[in-house]
Amino acid sequence: MAVSTVFFMPIGYAFAALCLMLQVGCISDASITRGTVQGADFHPGEFLQSEGNRVTQAGMHANQLSLVLLADKLYRRNPTEWRKSAPSREAALARIEAAMQSGEAWPPLAGRRDVAALSLALSPEFAGDRVAAFILGCQDTIVTAHGGKREFYYLDGVDPQHIYNAARNMETALWVLNTRRGASGQPLLLSNEIGGDQRNLSFEREFGKIIGRLDLLASYMTERYRRAAISYAQGVIAAPILAFLPVK
């Protein structure tokens, strides 16, 4: 009986802790009138992921959703762009999402990737679907900063400086989007609008979310690596203090 008790007590504690966490989540008194926070569905691959892996992958997924939303907004303001590559706006968006999933280079970009693709997409001489080229250039820049990966497991890591640089590149991309004009003096792509009774800053807000996520991930990973080094040093310093003493 003693052996059984020792074996099952930790399981009982784990079950009790799980129940407590579920109860805490259920008794929240926060307002839900504007929706509820959503978590990702569980999949078996999570057993091979650390907390840092999950944070990185969640950020990647959220940024991809933001880019698809930006593509939809840009197509609505610039309908001539989706007509260059698809029979409808919905079909053009589906092509962008498929390209994001495949990770293959967008043919109109002539093999250019990440920041080189962004530069071409926002150049006056580019004649293809500028929205698709711009959004896929942003996506490729973010993926490149994550080491070319879209999924992350225990042996995977990201360089915080690369993530930080990607955030700055997104700031530059937004600035170019807002300021770059063609030979006629018209914006290459209509986006934010401030004037008269019209005020549309939704592009600025969505890009701000992407930049914020990237900056937060860069700070999180930097702190994680810093704490790992400190924890190691603490272990080395404390080792002599915590050494077992002879009992006789």
Legacy VTK file of the C-alpha trace (Angstrom):
# vtk DataFile Version 3.0
C-alpha trace
ASCII
DATASET POLYDATA
POINTS 248 float
0.000 0.000 0.000
2.835 2.356 0.823
4.305 1.885 -2.642
0.941 2.558 -4.266
0.489 5.724 -2.240
3.882 7.060 -3.215
3.204 6.313 -6.869
-0.262 7.801 -7.102
0.090 10.907 -4.938
1.972 12.948 -7.587
-0.692 12.056 -10.141
-3.364 13.176 -7.698
-1.604 16.482 -7.155
-1.268 17.008 -10.898
-4.979 16.306 -11.403
-5.901 18.679 -8.574
-3.696 21.393 -10.058
-5.327 20.907 -13.454
-8.796 21.190 -11.939
-7.747 24.339 -10.084
-6.471 25.945 -13.294
-9.713 25.108 -15.079
-11.727 26.580 -12.220
-9.685 29.767 -12.213
-10.295 30.132 -15.923
-14.024 29.560 -15.489
-14.625 31.973 -12.600
-13.091 35.035 -14.226
-15.289 38.085 -13.697
-13.834 39.975 -16.665
-16.273 41.383 -19.187
-16.890 39.281 -22.322
-19.149 41.728 -24.149
-16.488 42.289 -26.815
-15.504 38.646 -27.202
-13.325 36.172 -25.353
-9.632 35.329 -25.539
-9.042 32.298 -27.738
-6.341 29.662 -27.489
-5.108 27.358 -30.221
-6.521 23.856 -30.551
-4.267 21.161 -29.100
-2.231 18.975 -31.449
0.162 16.131 -30.585
3.174 18.027 -31.942
2.995 20.310 -28.891
4.638 17.567 -26.835
7.813 18.369 -28.788
7.585 22.115 -28.184
8.853 24.286 -25.362
7.073 27.358 -24.063
9.353 29.512 -26.205
8.496 27.425 -29.272
4.782 27.932 -28.659
5.170 31.699 -28.162
7.209 31.973 -31.360
4.773 29.910 -33.406
1.722 31.727 -32.035
3.287 35.047 -33.009
4.080 33.750 -36.483
0.475 32.592 -36.966
-0.964 35.890 -35.688
1.282 37.889 -38.011
0.205 35.786 -40.980
-3.460 36.468 -40.169
-2.676 40.184 -39.939
-0.998 40.125 -43.352
-4.004 38.383 -44.928
-6.265 41.042 -43.389
-3.993 43.776 -44.763
-4.110 42.137 -48.193
-7.912 42.191 -48.089
-7.930 45.859 -47.064
-5.455 46.790 -49.800
-7.445 44.913 -52.442
-10.613 46.742 -51.387
-8.886 50.114 -51.797
-6.967 49.042 -54.931
-9.262 46.700 -56.912
-7.157 47.054 -60.076
-4.448 45.003 -58.348
-6.412 41.792 -57.789
-7.737 42.012 -61.337
-4.150 41.562 -62.580
-3.917 38.039 -61.156
-7.353 36.587 -60.341
-11.009 36.635 -61.393
-12.134 37.927 -57.977
-10.806 39.480 -54.805
-11.536 36.273 -52.908
-9.567 34.223 -55.426
-6.624 36.625 -55.192
-6.635 36.326 -51.387
-6.756 32.532 -51.664
-3.678 32.634 -53.902
-1.816 34.741 -51.342
-2.697 32.364 -48.510
-1.635 29.345 -50.587
1.693 31.019 -51.364
2.195 31.754 -47.661
1.648 28.111 -46.791
3.891 26.741 -49.533
6.761 29.120 -48.859
7.666 29.162 -52.542
8.881 32.334 -54.232
6.148 34.413 -55.908
6.835 34.132 -59.669
6.230 37.846 -60.511
8.994 38.732 -58.023
11.565 37.052 -60.292
13.165 35.019 -57.533
13.591 37.902 -55.086
12.994 37.132 -51.423
12.385 39.046 -48.162
13.595 42.698 -48.305
14.593 42.436 -51.981
11.021 41.337 -52.739
9.665 44.278 -50.742
11.844 46.712 -52.653
10.611 45.393 -55.999
6.955 45.284 -54.921
7.072 48.968 -53.991
9.039 50.140 -57.002
7.217 52.211 -59.657
8.342 49.901 -62.479
6.713 46.778 -61.009
3.735 45.879 -63.210
2.329 42.782 -61.466
-0.156 42.413 -58.636
1.477 44.868 -56.271
-0.660 43.910 -53.270
0.277 40.230 -53.499
3.948 41.066 -54.050
4.017 43.471 -51.104
2.213 41.172 -48.648
4.262 38.117 -49.638
7.438 40.192 -49.366
6.437 41.105 -45.801
5.679 37.458 -45.003
8.982 36.258 -46.439
10.875 38.912 -44.467
9.282 37.705 -41.224
9.875 34.016 -42.012
13.516 34.697 -42.932
13.995 36.438 -39.582
12.683 33.276 -37.892
15.398 31.186 -39.527
13.207 30.237 -42.490
10.867 28.194 -40.264
7.116 28.350 -39.701
6.960 25.641 -37.011
9.259 25.403 -34.005
10.338 22.463 -31.827
12.773 21.822 -28.967
15.980 22.133 -30.978
14.760 25.226 -32.846
15.618 28.725 -31.760
15.412 32.237 -33.164
17.945 35.042 -33.103
16.392 37.981 -31.186
18.361 40.495 -33.267
16.953 39.059 -36.493
13.423 39.393 -35.094
14.164 42.949 -33.985
15.486 43.777 -37.455
12.315 42.346 -39.022
10.245 44.722 -36.871
12.273 47.665 -38.168
11.824 46.390 -41.730
8.058 46.346 -41.198
8.236 49.964 -40.045
10.149 50.837 -43.204
7.673 48.912 -45.365
4.775 50.824 -43.824
6.523 54.161 -44.375
7.236 53.319 -48.033
3.647 52.131 -48.492
2.389 55.481 -47.213
4.795 57.669 -49.176
5.922 55.977 -52.406
4.283 57.473 -55.525
4.340 56.737 -59.216
5.255 58.973 -62.141
1.797 60.567 -62.095
2.180 61.586 -58.464
-0.449 59.135 -57.252
0.321 56.633 -54.452
1.428 53.244 -55.747
-1.102 51.721 -53.340
-3.907 53.494 -51.526
-3.836 52.663 -47.813
-4.307 55.063 -44.861
-6.545 58.028 -45.510
-6.845 61.278 -43.551
-8.751 64.160 -45.068
-12.106 65.856 -44.886
-14.633 63.545 -43.286
-12.577 60.448 -44.136
-10.211 58.980 -41.553
-8.906 55.445 -42.109
-5.867 54.385 -40.085
-6.657 50.667 -39.995
-3.517 49.863 -42.021
-1.386 51.685 -39.464
-3.031 49.793 -36.600
-2.611 46.359 -38.191
1.012 46.981 -39.043
1.457 48.223 -35.478
0.235 44.848 -34.205
2.788 43.015 -36.362
5.615 45.302 -35.246
4.553 44.981 -31.610
4.502 41.176 -31.762
7.950 41.054 -33.325
9.405 43.469 -30.761
7.813 41.535 -27.899
9.201 38.229 -29.208
12.678 39.764 -29.585
12.551 41.043 -25.983
11.142 37.741 -24.691
13.838 35.633 -26.351
16.588 37.989 -25.205
15.333 37.789 -21.605
14.980 34.008 -21.879
18.585 33.578 -22.959
19.752 36.068 -20.321
17.902 34.244 -17.562
19.295 30.904 -18.731
22.824 32.270 -18.309
21.985 33.713 -14.885
20.375 30.440 -13.765
23.494 28.546 -14.818
25.698 30.961 -12.864
23.403 30.639 -9.844
23.751 26.872 -10.019
27.539 27.068 -10.135
27.689 29.483 -7.201
25.160 27.576 -5.112
26.647 24.138 -5.771
29.135 24.241 -2.866
26.450 25.520 -0.500
23.911 22.866 -1.471
26.386 19.956 -1.423
25.357 17.008 0.736
27.180 16.737 4.068
28.318 13.438 5.599
25.865 12.155 8.217
28.536 10.423 10.248
LINES 1 249
248 0 1 2 3 4 5 6 7 8 9 10 11 12 13 14 15 16 17 18 19 20 21 22 23 24 25 26 27 28 29 30 31 32 33 34 35 36 37 38 39 40 41 42 43 44 45 46 47 48 49 50 51 52 53 54 55 56 57 58 59 60 61 62 63 64 65 66 67 68 69 70 71 72 73 74 75 76 77 78 79 80 81 82 83 84 85 86 87 88 89 90 91 92 93 94 95 96 97 98 99 100 101 102 103 104 105 106 107 108 109 110 111 112 113 114 115 116 117 118 119 120 121 122 123 124 125 126 127 128 129 130 131 132 133 134 135 136 137 138 139 140 141 142 143 144 145 146 147 148 149 150 151 152 153 154 155 156 157 158 159 160 161 162 163 164 165 166 167 168 169 170 171 172 173 174 175 176 177 178 179 180 181 182 183 184 185 186 187 188 189 190 191 192 193 194 195 196 197 198 199 200 201 202 203 204 205 206 207 208 209 210 211 212 213 214 215 216 217 218 219 220 221 222 223 224 225 226 227 228 229 230 231 232 233 234 235 236 237 238 239 240 241 242 243 244 245 246 247
